[in-house]
Amino acid sequence: MTNELMNKIVMIRRLIFGLLIAAPVFALGQTPQPFTVNGKLGNTNTKLFLAYQAGSSRILDSAQCVNGSFEFKGDLLYPSLALLIADYKGVGASKLDSKTGDGLVFYIDKGTVTIQSPDSVYKGKIAGSPINDQYKKLQVIMEDAQYKTSRLMSAGLRATADSTISPTERQNQIQSSLKIIQDGYHTQLKNFIIQNPTSYLSLLTIGTLGGPSPNPDELLPLLNGLSKELQDTETARNLKSALESLKSVEIGAMAPDFEQPDTSGHLVRLSSFRGKYVLLDFWASWCAPCRQESPNLVQAYGRFKDKNFTIVGVSLDRKDGAFAWLNAIRMDHMGNWAQLSDLKYWNNAVAQLYFVQSIPKNFLIDPSGKIIAEDLRGNDLEAELEKVLGK
């Protein structure tokens, strides 16, 4: 069995019990459309399961494959990612694993999807489904980015033997190369969206394109370029509303003010730093990538602290992690600037105010209180500070 299949089988339980990517909420007033999934799997005789999303419901259907022939029927509001899997040993859907499962991930849409294979489900070829042709194009884009990222990480591990480069410098080099890969990946995804304005996959791709830090100015034009039919879906309306709300913390917006306790319990307000360039840095003691960025913060602070620059750290540590938070500040030499937290983990009030979905995350704020940059990692932070403060 190939590693690709094994990786897909690992997803089986998640797909069956909830992992149906970007599943939209059922929209009242829209009528589900019938679909059919049928096909021929050689002369196979076994039970098949089909897991997919129908509106707000997660569906697990079953059918018997007799002499290779099978058929599923149902209703869909929107296209849905689906998993077709064969249960050769009769263990049941919840117990299928890499030894007992034979699966195929694809999209189902209104109309008929036909799957043909000489034997296994995994080898199935799909016909009569434009959305699966588009899905294959997206897979090629994603696999290319994954391959380049894997090669980069492997090269980074081999480079650890090079003692002439410090760990921080090596990490920054990897980060810069990774950004080039990500930028290329995003460009290809945007081209896919522009070239497929009537595809539901374009809508889903917009929803994931920005990752944890979506840019409304980049994504809203892509959303508005989709067909009217797609823009009228509940998924598109919810996405547009979410993107509009992010405008409050986009570049060019005034940074929302807040106050939060520092390490001594004293309340510190962001606006008290007005008149300085401030890096608002979201992190946590348990976040390895955040800790890897600590040397970059220390170096930037040392270079620019006398040039009207400071840092305000906001930690997403838990209440029972207060000691770890304080210890991380000490160990990473980050006690020279304000460190704040309400110790509420992902419910940190400031993190929610700034729509923080992953860390590390930061915003650079100018003396007037305006956000002028975000997500400055590695060498990008000092490069940006050099632009506004000089070398």
Number of C-alpha atoms within 10 A of each C-alpha: 8 6 9 8 17 17 11 19 24 14 16 28 16 12 23 22 15 16 18 18 13 15 21 22 16 17 15 8 6 11 11 16 14 14 18 17 20 17 21 22 22 16 15 20 17 17 19 24 19 22 26 28 28 20 20 12 13 17 17 17 16 17 15 18 20 15 13 19 17 21 17 18 13 14 17 19 21 24 22 24 21 23 23 22 25 28 21 16 12 13 12 14 23 11 12 22 18 17 10 17 25 24 26 23 20 19 21 23 24 19 15 17 22 17 21 19 17 14 14 19 23 17 16 19 13 18 14 12 17 13 17 19 15 17 17 12 13 18 12 11 17 15 11 14 18 15 11 15 17 12 12 17 15 11 12 15 11 10 13 13 9 10 8 9 12 11 15 15 15 18 17 19 15 18 17 16 16 17 12 12 18 16 12 14 18 17 13 15 21 19 13 19 23 15 12 17 19 17 20 23 21 27 25 18 17 21 20 14 20 14 11 13 17 19 18 21 14 14 19 15 10 18 23 14 16 22 15 11 10 20 18 11 19 16 21 22 14 13 20 19 10 14 19 14 13 18 15 17 20 22 19 14 14 17 24 15 12 13 17 19 17 18 17 8 11 11 13 17 15 16 16 10 18 15 14 19 26 23 24 21 23 24 25 26 22 16 15 12 13 18 19 17 18 20 18 20 22 17 12 20 20 13 15 18 16 9 14 13 22 21 25 19 23 25 28 27 24 21 14 10 17 17 13 16 24 15 13 18 21 12 12 16 14 19 15 14 15 16 23 24 28 22 21 16 16 16 15 19 18 22 22 11 16 18 16 18 14 14 19 21 21 23 22 23 27 21 15 14 22 21 24 18 17 19 15 19 18 23 16 15 19 20 15 15 20 14 9 11 14 10 11
